[in-house]
């Protein structure tokens, strides 16, 4: 599927044109390979079961890798033997230190507040709240992501607990789209308020609508019931929708190739497979989703999750075999 969102016309533009310019249109097709695997494990039947995403909760790991030190070449030893010089230069050449992203945190505690906008136009807002999952309530610090998609507007991903703080960070920019990685309240609680000012559509997987109703009721549905394998167009940016069922039947990731970032929600966090209230809903399916849809992206792709610091696809790939071994 492909949805396109344009910014609203500004003051002074023709009134008749403004409605058309802000319309969301559907133009194509229906592929969802990873979710087909998810369908085989679903035991419930009917449309309500397809929408369900019952258990929820998140525990995030905020651990951060240290940065390896670089080593210098031994010039004196290289000069001593011309033959050894070639080999020594290769072995002792300075190792390139991995470049940390703006949200690597370096062991800093998680506190509420907005970061600066990074070089790719991405900003993180942390908010404190309570994740409500059936019979559990868990205190959490959640990441909401604000992404510049052109000179005038943004996409807001996973608006969590504090709509006022989100809109303060957005400022005068227009909210073109609110995109949610699944229907847990830590990803959708502020969605309606954040979308309201600019009449932005809210995008959520169709299988997460039941979870949405628990938070927002049946009257206010998501505007776009998306599926994996499609794409969203907002401003100048195309956002690929990657199906990653596991923590929930309708979990998705949002991949923006031109910015080199993927927003993984609770499915993949730094140094861990994302947990739900400290446990897993379907660990095997979640691993399959991560391996097939996330770790096939370029290794330097930044992974921005619903909590904790950022990581990269390359770093996650190094841990994948150990995760598989724990199944």
C-alpha positions as CSV (number, residue, x, y, z in Angstrom):
1,X,0.0,0.0,0.0
2,X,1.1,3.6,-0.6
3,X,-0.3,6.6,1.2
4,X,0.7,10.2,0.5
5,X,0.4,13.1,2.8
6,X,0.9,16.7,1.7
7,X,1.1,19.7,3.8
8,X,-2.0,21.9,4.2
9,X,-2.2,25.1,2.2
10,X,-1.0,28.2,4.1
11,X,-3.0,31.4,4.6
12,X,-3.6,33.2,1.4
13,X,-3.9,30.1,-0.7
14,X,-7.2,29.2,-2.4
15,X,-9.6,27.7,0.1
16,X,-11.0,25.2,-2.4
17,X,-7.5,23.7,-3.0
18,X,-6.6,23.2,0.7
19,X,-8.8,20.2,1.2
20,X,-7.3,18.4,-1.8
21,X,-3.8,19.2,-0.9
22,X,-4.2,17.7,2.6
23,X,-5.9,14.6,1.4
24,X,-4.5,11.1,1.9
25,X,-4.8,8.8,-1.0
26,X,-4.3,5.1,-1.5
27,X,-2.6,4.1,-4.7
28,X,-1.3,0.5,-4.6
29,X,-1.0,-3.0,-3.4
30,X,-0.8,-5.5,-0.6
31,X,2.4,-7.4,0.2
32,X,3.1,-8.4,3.8
33,X,5.6,-11.3,3.8
34,X,6.6,-11.3,7.5
35,X,3.0,-10.9,8.6
36,X,2.1,-14.0,6.6
37,X,4.4,-15.9,9.0
38,X,2.6,-14.2,11.9
39,X,-0.8,-15.4,10.5
40,X,0.3,-19.1,10.9
41,X,0.7,-18.7,14.6
42,X,-2.5,-16.8,15.3
43,X,-5.0,-19.0,17.1
44,X,-7.9,-16.6,17.2
45,X,-10.2,-16.2,14.2
46,X,-12.1,-13.3,12.7
47,X,-11.4,-9.7,12.2
48,X,-11.3,-8.8,15.9
49,X,-8.5,-11.4,16.5
50,X,-6.6,-9.9,13.6
51,X,-6.8,-6.5,15.2
52,X,-5.8,-7.7,18.7
53,X,-2.7,-6.8,20.5
54,X,-3.4,-7.7,24.0
55,X,-0.4,-8.1,26.2
56,X,1.7,-5.0,26.5
57,X,4.6,-3.4,28.4
58,X,8.0,-2.6,27.8
59,X,11.3,-2.9,29.6
60,X,14.2,-1.1,27.9
61,X,17.8,-1.7,28.3
62,X,19.8,1.5,28.4
63,X,23.2,-0.1,28.3
64,X,25.7,1.6,26.0
65,X,28.8,0.2,24.5
66,X,32.1,1.9,25.2
67,X,34.0,3.4,22.3
68,X,37.1,1.4,21.5
69,X,40.4,3.2,21.6
70,X,42.4,3.8,18.4
71,X,46.0,2.7,18.1
72,X,48.8,4.6,16.4
73,X,51.4,3.1,14.1
74,X,54.9,2.5,15.4
75,X,57.0,4.8,13.2
76,X,60.3,3.8,14.6
77,X,59.7,0.1,14.1
78,X,58.5,0.7,10.5
79,X,61.6,2.6,9.6
80,X,63.9,-0.2,11.0
81,X,63.0,-2.7,8.3
82,X,61.7,-1.7,4.9
83,X,60.3,-5.2,4.3
84,X,58.4,-5.2,7.6
85,X,57.2,-1.7,6.9
86,X,54.5,-2.8,4.5
87,X,53.0,-5.4,6.9
88,X,53.4,-3.3,10.0
89,X,51.6,-0.4,8.4
90,X,48.6,-2.6,7.7
91,X,48.6,-4.1,11.2
92,X,49.2,-1.0,13.2
93,X,47.2,1.5,11.1
94,X,44.8,3.5,13.3
95,X,41.5,1.8,13.7
96,X,38.5,3.9,12.8
97,X,36.5,4.5,16.0
98,X,32.8,3.9,15.5
99,X,30.9,7.1,15.2
100,X,28.2,7.4,17.8
101,X,24.8,8.9,17.0
102,X,23.2,11.8,18.8
103,X,21.1,9.5,20.9
104,X,23.8,7.1,22.1
105,X,23.6,8.7,25.6
106,X,27.0,7.5,26.9
107,X,25.5,6.1,30.1
108,X,23.4,9.1,30.9
109,X,20.2,8.5,33.0
110,X,16.9,8.6,31.2
111,X,15.1,11.8,32.0
112,X,12.1,13.6,30.5
113,X,12.8,16.3,27.9
114,X,13.6,17.0,24.3
115,X,17.0,16.6,22.6
116,X,18.4,18.9,20.0
117,X,17.6,18.1,16.4
118,X,20.4,15.9,14.9
119,X,22.1,16.2,11.5
120,X,19.4,14.1,9.9
121,X,16.6,16.2,11.2
122,X,15.6,13.7,14.0
123,X,14.7,14.8,17.5
124,X,13.9,12.7,20.5
125,X,11.4,13.5,23.2
126,X,11.5,11.5,26.4
127,X,8.4,11.4,28.6
128,X,7.6,9.6,31.8
129,X,4.4,7.5,32.1
130,X,2.8,4.3,33.1
131,X,2.4,1.4,30.7
132,X,-0.9,-0.4,31.2
133,X,-1.0,-4.0,30.2
134,X,-4.0,-6.0,31.3
135,X,-3.4,-6.6,35.0
136,X,0.0,-4.8,35.1
137,X,1.1,-1.2,35.4
138,X,4.7,-0.5,34.7
139,X,6.6,2.8,35.1
140,X,8.4,3.7,31.9
141,X,10.4,6.4,30.1
142,X,9.3,6.4,26.5
143,X,10.9,7.9,23.4
144,X,8.8,9.9,20.9
145,X,10.5,10.7,17.6
146,X,10.0,13.9,15.7
147,X,11.4,13.8,12.1
148,X,11.8,16.8,9.8
149,X,10.4,15.7,6.3
150,X,10.7,19.1,4.6
151,X,11.3,22.7,5.5
152,X,7.9,23.2,7.0
153,X,6.7,19.9,8.5
154,X,7.4,16.8,10.6
155,X,6.3,13.3,11.2
156,X,5.8,12.3,14.8
157,X,6.5,8.6,15.6
158,X,5.1,6.9,18.8
159,X,3.6,9.9,20.7
160,X,3.7,8.5,24.2
161,X,2.6,10.3,27.4
162,X,2.9,14.0,27.0
163,X,1.2,15.7,24.0
164,X,2.0,19.2,25.3
165,X,5.7,18.5,25.4
166,X,5.6,17.0,21.9
167,X,3.8,20.0,20.4
168,X,6.3,22.3,22.3
169,X,9.1,20.5,20.6
170,X,7.3,20.6,17.2
171,X,6.8,24.4,17.6
172,X,5.6,26.2,14.5
173,X,6.3,23.3,12.2
174,X,3.3,21.4,10.8
175,X,2.6,17.9,11.9
176,X,2.0,16.0,8.6
177,X,1.6,12.5,10.0
178,X,1.4,10.7,13.3
179,X,2.8,7.1,12.9
180,X,2.5,4.5,15.6
181,X,4.6,1.3,15.6
182,X,1.9,-0.7,17.5
183,X,-1.2,-0.1,19.7
184,X,0.4,-0.2,23.2
185,X,-0.5,2.9,25.2
186,X,3.1,4.0,25.3
187,X,3.0,4.4,21.5
188,X,-0.4,5.9,21.0
189,X,-1.6,7.7,24.2
190,X,-0.8,11.2,22.9
191,X,-1.6,10.5,19.2
192,X,-5.0,12.2,19.0
193,X,-3.9,15.4,20.7
194,X,-0.7,15.6,18.7
195,X,-2.7,15.1,15.4
196,X,-5.5,17.5,16.3
197,X,-3.9,20.9,15.8
198,X,-2.9,20.3,12.1
199,X,-5.5,17.7,11.4
200,X,-2.8,15.2,10.7
201,X,-3.8,11.6,10.0
202,X,-2.8,8.9,12.5
203,X,-1.3,5.7,11.0
204,X,-1.6,2.4,12.8
205,X,-1.6,-1.3,11.7
206,X,-5.1,-2.6,11.2
207,X,-4.5,-5.4,13.7
208,X,-3.8,-2.8,16.5
209,X,-7.2,-1.2,16.3
210,X,-8.6,-3.2,19.2
211,X,-5.7,-2.0,21.4
212,X,-6.3,1.5,20.1
213,X,-9.9,1.4,21.3
214,X,-8.8,0.6,24.9
215,X,-7.1,3.9,25.0
216,X,-9.1,6.2,22.7
217,X,-12.5,4.5,22.4
218,X,-14.4,3.3,19.3
219,X,-15.5,6.8,18.1
220,X,-12.0,8.0,17.1
221,X,-10.4,5.5,14.9
222,X,-6.9,5.7,13.3
223,X,-7.1,7.5,10.0
224,X,-4.8,5.1,8.2
225,X,-5.0,1.4,8.9
226,X,-1.7,0.5,7.4
227,X,-0.1,-2.8,6.6
228,X,3.5,-4.0,6.3
229,X,5.0,-3.9,2.9
230,X,3.6,-0.5,2.1
231,X,5.0,3.0,2.3
232,X,4.0,6.5,3.5
233,X,4.9,9.7,1.8
234,X,5.1,12.8,4.0
235,X,6.7,16.0,2.8
236,X,9.8,15.1,0.8
237,X,10.3,11.8,2.6
238,X,9.2,8.2,1.8
239,X,8.7,6.0,4.8
240,X,8.8,2.2,4.3
241,X,6.5,0.1,6.6
242,X,8.3,-3.0,7.7
243,X,6.1,-5.8,9.2
244,X,7.7,-7.0,12.4
245,X,5.1,-9.0,14.4
246,X,6.3,-10.5,17.7
247,X,5.7,-8.1,20.5
248,X,2.3,-7.6,19.0
249,X,0.5,-9.0,15.9
250,X,0.6,-5.6,14.2
251,X,4.0,-4.3,15.2
252,X,5.7,-2.4,12.4
253,X,9.0,-0.5,11.9
254,X,9.3,2.7,9.9
255,X,12.4,2.9,7.7
256,X,13.6,6.1,6.1
257,X,16.4,5.1,3.8
258,X,17.5,8.6,2.8
259,X,18.1,9.5,6.5
260,X,19.6,6.1,7.3
261,X,17.2,5.4,10.3
262,X,14.7,2.8,11.3
263,X,12.2,3.2,14.1
264,X,11.7,-0.2,15.7
265,X,9.3,0.6,18.5
266,X,9.5,-2.1,21.2
267,X,10.8,-4.9,18.9
268,X,14.5,-4.2,18.9
269,X,16.4,-2.0,21.4
270,X,20.0,-1.5,22.1
271,X,21.7,-4.8,23.0
272,X,18.4,-6.7,23.4
273,X,15.3,-8.1,21.8
274,X,12.6,-5.8,23.1
275,X,10.6,-7.2,26.0
276,X,7.0,-6.8,27.0
277,X,6.8,-6.2,30.8
278,X,10.1,-8.0,31.1
279,X,9.1,-11.0,29.0
280,X,8.3,-12.0,25.5
281,X,4.9,-12.5,23.7
282,X,6.3,-14.6,20.8
283,X,10.1,-14.7,21.0
284,X,10.5,-16.9,18.0
285,X,8.3,-14.7,15.8
286,X,10.0,-11.6,17.1
287,X,13.5,-13.0,16.2
288,X,12.3,-13.9,12.8
289,X,11.0,-10.4,12.2
290,X,14.2,-8.8,13.4
291,X,16.4,-11.1,11.2
292,X,14.3,-10.8,8.1
293,X,13.2,-7.2,8.2
294,X,15.6,-5.2,10.3
295,X,19.0,-6.9,10.1
296,X,18.8,-7.0,6.3
297,X,19.1,-3.2,6.2
298,X,22.5,-1.5,5.7
299,X,24.7,-2.1,8.7
300,X,25.2,1.6,9.5
301,X,21.4,2.1,9.7
302,X,20.6,3.7,13.0
303,X,18.1,1.9,15.1
304,X,15.8,4.2,17.1
305,X,13.6,2.4,19.6
306,X,10.7,3.3,21.9
307,X,13.1,3.5,24.9
308,X,16.8,3.6,25.6
309,X,19.7,4.8,23.5
310,X,20.2,4.3,19.8
311,X,22.1,1.4,18.2
312,X,22.8,0.3,14.6
313,X,21.8,-2.6,12.5
314,X,25.5,-3.7,12.5
315,X,25.7,-3.8,16.3
316,X,22.4,-5.7,16.5
317,X,23.7,-8.2,14.0
318,X,26.7,-9.0,16.2
319,X,24.3,-10.1,19.0
320,X,21.8,-12.0,16.8
321,X,23.4,-15.5,17.1
322,X,23.4,-15.2,20.9
323,X,19.8,-14.3,20.9
324,X,18.9,-17.2,18.7
325,X,20.8,-19.5,21.0
326,X,18.6,-18.6,23.9
327,X,15.4,-19.8,22.2
